[in-house]
Amino acid sequence: MTKKCPCTSNIVLIITTINLTCCFESNLNNELSCKSAQGHATMGFVISDIGDIRDIGPEKVQLIRSKLLEHAVVVVKNQTLTRKDQIDLSSKLGKIIVLPPSLEGNDPEPGYPAIQRVTNFFHNRTWKGKTHCFGCYWHKDGDFQENGFMFSLLYADQVANNKSSTNFLDNCEVLEKLNKSTLQVLSDTVFAISVRDIPDFVNATEKDYLLFPKNKRYNGIYTHLGNGRKCAYVTGDLITDAGYAPQLKPIFEEVTEKSVKYRHYWEQGDIVIWDNLGVMHRAGSKGGGAGPEDRTPRMLFRTQSWI
């Protein structure tokens, strides 16, 4: 059931009624629509009544995990975490993942190898430049790992409210919208994901490359391990068991065009957790009139754990 959105700005809002509904962006041009939660992930679901997330026990850990499987992207607001707090929280939610040193990039977080800095300033406080953009393409975190069933947790330590964003798309719900010919091609395709092909890891060492499968394989249509949803797997790499497949580019474009999307505009203290089997994500555009020379600090910190 589709309802008119009560949203009055480009900030995605959550509304609660007898039947949970959520405002989505139908594309990346700030067009919003609301969709019934029944049978679909309502990305951007705000988990309220958590209190101080640092103090959560087993019951609320299970609540977060269950809502993550149900909604694919969940939000907890108004939190304060140190780097150690974030490690401890991620360890409560799952088995924390530590990438090898050369995959951390050129700006590791000192003393915390499990944390990736998603920031516009280096740790030494120098600006990363107007062309810097980490994860500026549709992708799934960790799909090169042997076990791709993982969540990512991103914490906004310092941001200008509603000025930067992260985009998500539901690659399970989209199956209902794809052309029959597209579904047939996806059914017949096996994608091969290699850590060597990931743009953010092009400067990693051979020693660290060898820690991961040569190719992690994904069926073009797969069943989500946690909730049983049928999903479409396709990434912009277009690499299959048979090699590079440029003929699949229209299918990638169809999936990304037709998928329900959610854009999260960051506010300080936000925690966003997403299920990498259920969604893809990418860095979003800046809002509030920010241009390429904008040096407003955007300090977000990411951890990952296996579900």
N, C-alpha and C positions, 0 to 999 in steps of 0.2 A: 504494500500500500504506500503510495507516494503522497506526502503532505507538503504544503507550502512551508518553506523554511522561515522561522522567525528571525533568522540572522540578519543583522542590520549593518554588518561591516565585513571586512575580509578575514576576520578572526573566526575560526571554526568553533561553534558553540555546541555544547551538549545539552539536550533537553530531556527531561524524564517525564513520561506519562505512564498510564497503565501498561501500555506496550512500549518498551524502550525504543526510542528512535534517536537518530544521530544525524547531524548535518555533515554532508560530504561535499567535497568539491568534485564536480563532474568533469572538470578538466583543470588545467593549471592557469586559468585566466580568472580565478576568483568567482566562478559561477558555482553556486551552491545548490544542493538538493538534499532532501531528507529521504531516508530509506528505512523500511521496517527491519528490525533486527532478526526477524524470524528466518532462519536458514542461512543467514549471511553474517559475516564478521562486521560489526559496527566499529570500525577503526576510530581510535581517538577516545575510547570510553574512559571517562574519569572515574577512578576508584576513590570514593570519598570515605571519610570516617576511618582513615588509616592512622591518624595521629602522627607522631614522630616515627617515621619509617625505620629509624635505627633501632627501635625497641620492639619491632614486630616479633611475635612468636609463631609457632607452627600453624596455628589456625589462620592467621593473616597471610602467612607464606602460601598456604594452600589456596586462599582466596585469590591472591595475585596470580598464581599459576593457572587456576581454573578460568579466571577472567581473560588471561592472555590467550588461552586456547580457544575461548569463545569469541573474542573480539579482535585478536591478532595484533592490535596496537592499543596499549593502555597507558594512561597518564596518571601520575600522582603529583599534586601541586604543593607548593609552599614548604619545600624541604631544604635542609641544610646538611650537606655532607662534606666531610674531609675526604681525601683520597682513600685513607684507611677505612672510613665508614663505607665508602662505595664498594671496596673490596669485600668487606664483611657482609654487606647486604647481598651482593651478587653471589657470594658463597652460600648464603642461606637459601637462595632461590634455585641454585643448581650448582653443578661442578664447574668451577671457574676455569676459563681458558687463558693460557698465557702463550702469546705468539713468540717465536724465536726472535733474537735481537734485530736481524736485518729486515724483518717484516714490520718493525715498529716505525720505520721511516726515519727522517732526520731530526725528529723532535720528540724523543722518548720522555716519559715522565720519570724523573730521577727517583729511584727507590721503589717504583711500582710498575714492574714490567707487564702486569695484567691490564694496565690502563693505557688507552690511546688518547692522545690529545687532539681533539677536534676543535682547533683554535685558529685565530688569525694572528696570534703572536707566539713566537718561540718562547721556550721556558726562560731564556735570558732577556725577555721583554722586547726583543726587536720584532718589528712588523714583518709578516710573511709576504707582503706585497699584494698589489691589486689583482694579479693574475692567479693567486693561490686559490685552489678549490679542491678539497678532499672529498672524493666520492660523488663527483658531479656527473653521474650517469646512473641509470637504473641498474641495480645490482642486489644481490643477496649476500649478506655477510657470511663468511665461513663456508660457502658452498664447495670450496676446494678441500675441505676437511673430510676425513673418512666418515665422520658422523656429522651430518648437516642439520640435525635437529637441535637448534640452539636459539637462544634469545640474545638480543643486544639491549643494553641499558645505557642510555645517554642522559647525563645530568648537566643541567645548565647552572654552572657556578657563577658566571658573570655574563650577563647579556643586557642589551637595551631591549626592553619589553616590546614584543611584536615587530621587531626590526629584522630578524632572521628566521628562517623556516627550514623544515625538513619535510619532504614529500614522501607519501607512501601509496602503493597501489595493491589492491587485493587480487592476487593472481589465481584465486580459487573461484570466487564469484563470477569471474569473467567467462568461465567455460560456457555459461548459459547464453552468452552473447556472440560467441564466435561462429563464423560461417562453417557449414558442414565440411567443406573442403579443407578448411584450416584444422578442424578437429581431426580429420583423417590424417593429415600430414603430421600433426603432433603425435597422434597415436603410433605412427610408424617411425618416429624419430627418437634417437637416444643422444642426449647432449653429453659432451665430455668436457669437464671443467678441470683446468690445470692451474695451480698457483702461479705458474710461469706466465700465464696469459692475462693476469690481473694487472691493470694499469698502475695501481698504487704500489705494486710489489716488483716492478721491473728491475729494481736495483738490489734485490735480495741476493744472498750468496747461494752458491751451488749446495753447500752443506745444509743450509736451511731449506732449500727446495726439496731435498731428498727426505725430509721429515714427513712429507705429505704424499698422497697417492699420485702416481704419474697422471692419471685421469680419474676424476670422480664422475661416475655416470648417473644421469638422471633421465628417466623416461619423460617424453614430452607431455604426457598426461600421467599424473601419479596420485596416489592416495596419501593424504596427510597422516603421519604416524600417530598424532595425538588426538585428532578429532574426527578422522575418517572422511574429511571433505575431499572431493576430487579437485585437483588443481592443474593449472597449465604451467609447465616449466619452459621458459625461453629467456635467454639473456642476449644482450647486444653483441656478445662475442661471436655468436653464430657458429660455434665449433661443435661438431658432432663426432660420433665414432668414425665417420667416413672423412673427417677433416673439415676445413672451413667451408661453410655452406651459405654463400651470399644469397642464394635463392630464398632463404628463410627470412630475409630482412622484412618483406611485407607482412609476414606473420608476427614478427616482433613488434612491428608498428601497429598492427591490428590489436594485439594484446594490450600494449601500453595505451592505445587510444581509447579502447572500449572499457578498460578496467575502471571500477570505482576508485576514486582517489581521495586521500585525506592530506591536507597540508597543516602541519602543526607549527603555529607561530610561537616562538619561544618566549617564555617569561622566566625571570630569575627564580631559581628554586624548583623548576620543573624537572620531573623524572619521566622519561618516555621509555617504555619497554616494548619491543616488538619481536614477533615470532618469525624467524627468517624462512621457515618452510611455507608460511602463509602469505607473506608479502615481499615485495621488492621496495627499495627506497632509494632516494637520491637527495643530495643537498638542494635546498630550495633557493629561490631568489631573495634578495634583500628587500625589505619594505621600508616604509617611512621616509622615502626619498633618498635612501642611502645610495651613493654612487661608488665607483671603483676605488676612489681615494679615501673612502670612509675608514677611519681607524678606531671606531668604537669597539672596545674589547668584546670579543665573542669567545668565551671560554667554556667549552663543553668537554666533558670527559666520558669516554665510553669504556664499558666492560662487556664481556661476553661470557655466557655460561651455557653448558649443555643442559637441556631440559630433562 
